[in-house]
Amino acid sequence: MIWFYKNRIILISALILGLFLSGTEKSSAIFGRALKKSQTKKRTSSGEFIIVSGGIALRKWENLRKEKYQHDRWWGNFIRPARARVQELQNEHDDQCDITWLVYKPSYESRANEDGKPLISWIESVRDKYNIRLIWISKGEDIIEYINNGKDRTKTKIAGFEYYGHSNKHAFLIEYSNQIIGSSTVWLHEEQLKEINRSSFLRKSNCVSYGCNTGESMAKKWRKATGISMRAAIGKTDYTNPLKPTVVSPGYWNDSRKIFKRKK
């Protein structure tokens, strides 16, 4: 009889573990496995972290290019690294870490129709899983509007701002190659940055752009407008590693001391 109960307990435990793992696999199939939780003591966040995910291209346009010049083979290019950053922030800080995620919705709606997949629901599942604030945006000005007025900035300053998406040296290309091949119809230009209220940021706010070439001009205008340095790429960035975009050689991050010369 004892043997019977012991084996019954083992069987029930195995079933529970199986159900847990199956749920994990479903999530992993969409976005990859979650990062390991930090075992170190977490810090208390003192402000809001803003993460922006720009829009992606449509395959019908990109397939017209030579393969080496194609963008966004995977729909989650700018979603997966944002999700990984959310995990990092929540591992580093306490559970009350204030995170707001701005996502350009129109591009994901059109890519969802093209791919035949529920991309909007998948993006919203990240919001639900990590209990963060998700705000859908439709134009570049929405970013500035949220920086200035998304919260009472006398009480809640911005501790971090990060951009994942297409860009050139003068602008965040919020929409790119989704409406017209190789072109942007929605952007946030460096000349618009003067509209940002610099008092919205903490003095030691961490600002990063993972878009191509923004370290060549836009990052300088960002600092002039906000008083905060922006870490950004001199040259192109690569999203092959969905957990952390890198700068393509011979490019480099603008906070390093390398000298970059473009080929003529």
KAFENKA-V201704 format. One record per pair of residues at least 4 apart in sequence whose ideal C-beta (glycine too) atoms are under 6 Angstrom apart, sorted by the first residue. I is the first residue (numbers start at 1). J is the second residue. Records with the same first field share a line. If there is no record, write none. Layout:
BEGIN
I: J ; J
END
This chain:
BEGIN
28: 32 ; 33
30: 122
31: 80 ; 83
35: 87
37: 91
38: 91
42: 93 ; 94
43: 93
44: 94
45: 93 ; 97
47: 157 ; 158 ; 159 ; 202
48: 98 ; 156 ; 158
49: 89 ; 99 ; 159 ; 160
50: 100 ; 161
51: 82 ; 85 ; 101 ; 162
52: 102 ; 163
53: 78 ; 79 ; 82 ; 103 ; 164
54: 78 ; 104 ; 165 ; 166 ; 174
55: 104 ; 107 ; 175 ; 178
56: 72 ; 75 ; 77 ; 107 ; 111
57: 61 ; 62 ; 71 ; 72 ; 177 ; 178
58: 114 ; 178
59: 63
61: 177 ; 181
62: 70 ; 71
65: 69 ; 70
72: 77
75: 111 ; 119
76: 80
77: 239
78: 164 ; 165
80: 242
81: 164 ; 242
82: 164
83: 126
84: 243
86: 99 ; 130
89: 93 ; 97
90: 97
93: 97
99: 132
100: 133
101: 132 ; 134
102: 135 ; 137
103: 136
104: 137 ; 174
105: 136
107: 175 ; 178
108: 119
110: 178
111: 115
112: 117 ; 119
127: 132 ; 134
137: 142
139: 186
140: 174 ; 186 ; 187 ; 188
141: 145
143: 188
144: 195 ; 196
145: 149
146: 150
147: 196 ; 200
148: 197 ; 200
151: 156
153: 200
157: 202
158: 200 ; 201 ; 205
159: 202 ; 205
160: 206
161: 207
162: 208
163: 172 ; 209 ; 211
164: 210
165: 211
166: 173 ; 176
167: 172 ; 173 ; 211 ; 212 ; 214
168: 213
169: 213 ; 216 ; 217
170: 190 ; 217 ; 218
171: 187 ; 189
172: 188
173: 184 ; 187
174: 186 ; 187
175: 184 ; 185 ; 186
176: 184
177: 181 ; 182
179: 185
188: 192
190: 218 ; 221
193: 221 ; 222 ; 225
194: 225
196: 225 ; 226
198: 226 ; 227
201: 205 ; 226 ; 228
205: 228
207: 228 ; 230
208: 231
209: 214 ; 230 ; 232
210: 237 ; 245
212: 236 ; 237
214: 218 ; 219 ; 232
215: 219 ; 232 ; 233 ; 234 ; 254
216: 234
219: 230 ; 232 ; 254
222: 226 ; 230
223: 229
231: 253 ; 255
232: 254
233: 237 ; 247 ; 251
234: 251 ; 252 ; 254 ; 260
235: 247 ; 248 ; 251
236: 248 ; 251
237: 245 ; 247
238: 246 ; 248
239: 245
247: 251 ; 252 ; 253
252: 256 ; 258
END
